[in-house]
Amino acid sequence: MSILPLYLACLLTSACVAPAAHAGGVLDDETGELRIAVGLLRSQAAELALLQQQAQRGELPPRYVRAHAAQLEQAVQRARQQLADAPAPPSARPHAELARAAARDLLDELSRLRNSGRAQRPSNGPALRARLRQAEQLLQPPA
């Protein structure tokens, strides 16, 4: 089976979605790119929480937990880089730094999970998600 049709579909989708996101207003203000990166980090923090819950309940083998944590760690690193590369107006810099600190802590949590294959108690997941939610709210444009 050829992967060409799938590749072309992905190219067409990305060519249509990116301009649509920009035209929809998400990137029309100064902090749009920062909010997108923070939203990615929030999603990854939520995924980490689910992975930790399932690992604590013994629903997942440690080998799977380690592999999934490694993949999630790579995704967090990409979002963290996107956060670092996004332009930040002076008023948004403290909020962006809050998100960067949360991303570092998220990477620490993932590293521990990847190394052990077992969820550690207590988890910083809820606090991380709260910090990222706060950063995202602070980056909202004024109404």
Secondary structure, 3 states (H helix, E strand, C coil): CCCHHHHHHHHHHHHHHHHHHHHCCCCCCCCHHHHHHHHHHHHHHHHHHHHHHHHHCCCCCHHHHHHHHHHHHHHHHHHHHHHHHCCCCHHHHHHHHHHHHHHHHHHHHHHHHHHHCCCCCCCCHHHHHHHHHHHHHHCCCCC
